[in-house]
Amino acid sequence: MSGETKSGREVISEFFAEILNVEGIDEKTVKKLISLHRENKLTDTNIQNSMEQLLQEELNNAEGKDG
């Protein structure tokens, strides 16, 4: 450890830079969260709306596969 104190913003940026390397994550969800972070739109409302959008896309895809 370098002993250097990082700002909250730096810690969050590092987190989003490394999260795709975590095993077992849902890549679409993480990419959406990274996108919101980059756009400075990482708010409760935007996260909820994005997750609902991803869920709806998955449901639509499942319907298409089922018939």
Residue pairs with C-beta under 8 A, 6 or more apart in sequence:
6 14
12 37
13 37
16 33
16 34
16 37
19 25
19 30
19 33
19 34
20 27
20 30
20 31
20 34
28 54
29 51
29 54
32 50
32 51
32 54
33 42
33 47
33 50
36 42
36 43
36 46
36 47
36 50
